[in-house]
Structure formats: C-alpha cells, structure tokens
C-alpha cells in the first residue's frame, strides 16, 4: 500500500508540475504576442514619423532646388537617388542645398 501511495503522490506532483509548465508556457506566449504587437506598433509609428520628417524637409528643400536649377539652367532635377544609374559629381547639388538650408536657418 505504501508503494502505491508514493506512486500516487509522485504522479500528483508530476501533474502539478506539468500544469505549472503549461501555465508558464501560456504566459510566455501571451507576453511574446504583446511584445510583437508593441514592436509592430513602434515600427509603424517610426515609419510614419520618418515620412512626416522627410515631407517637412522636402517642403524646405523644394524651393531651394528650384532656385538652384534656374540659376544653373537645369531642365530636370531628380530627387530620388534610387532612380539614378550614374550621377556626375559636378551635377550633385547636395552640398549647395545644405549650405542654402543652413544659410536660411541662420
């Protein structure tokens, strides 16, 4: 009888341990979902802010680009660097635009 009782007690402890492990696993899975949701929300927020900041910068840069283009008698200015196969350093307006922006800020 003692042997059966010890076996039953051991089985109850094992069942309790398994129940605890299942509960812990469910908690971890829930926390993982919450973390993934937080990360996704943060990425979405950062992408939105990035887009807003780029738009703000472009609103300031566009008039300067137009002014420089007219001064240099350019027909076209491409703002998307991914659209270019090659750009001569002589045609790169980046430094001039940055200087104009800094001068307008001062």
N, C-alpha and C positions, 0 to 999 in steps of 0.2 A: 503494500500500500504506500509506503514511504516513497518508493521509487516512482510510482505513478503520480504522486503529489508533486514531487520535484520536477518531473517532466511537465506537468500541467503548469507549474509556476514558471518554468523556463519558457514554455510556449506563450504564456501570457506576457512575459517580459519582451519576448521577441515580437509579438503582435503590437505591443505598445511602442516598441522602438520603430517598427515599420510604419505605424500610424504617425509617429513624430516625424519620421523621414518624409513621408508623403506630405504632411503639413508644411514642413520646411521647404520642400520642392515647390509646392504651390505658391508659397510666399516669395520664393526666389523668382519664379516665373512671372508673378504679378509685378514684382519690382523691376524685372527686366523689361516688361511691356511698358511700364511707366517711364523708365529711363529712355527707351527707344522713342516713345511719344515726345518726351522732353527734347531729345536730340533732333528729331524731325521738326518740331516747332522752332527750335533755335536756328536750324539751318534755313527754314522758311523765313524767319524774321531777319536773319542776316542777309539773305538774298534780296529781300525787299528793301532793306536799308541801303545795301550796296547800289541797287538800281536807283533809289532816290538820290543818293550822293552823286552818282555818275551824271544823272539828269541835271542836278544843280551845277555841277562843274561844266557840263556842256552848254548850259544856258549862258555861262560867263565866257566860255571859250568861243562859241559860235561867232559873236560879233568881232572878236579879235581875228579869227581865221578869215572872215570876210574882208576885214581891213587889210590884212597881210596879203591876201590873194589879189585884191585890187591893186595894191602897191607893187606887187611883183608881176602883175598882169597874168595871173594863173587862170586857166579855164576851168579847172576842176581840182578839188581837194578831197581826198578820200580819208575819212576819219577811222575806218576800220582796218587795223593793221593785218587782220586775217585775210583781207581781200587783196593784199598785195603779193606779187611774186617777187618783186625787187623794188627797192627804193634807193635812189641815189642819195648819198649823204647831203648833197647840195640841195635836194628838194625837201629834206626833213625840216619841218617848221617847229618841232617840239621846243627847242631852246628859245626861239624867238617868242613863241606863245607863252612859255613860262615866264620869261622876262617881262612881257607885256602884262601878264596877270599880276606879277609881283609889283610892277610899277603902278598899276591901277589900284592895288590894295594899299599902297603907301600914301 
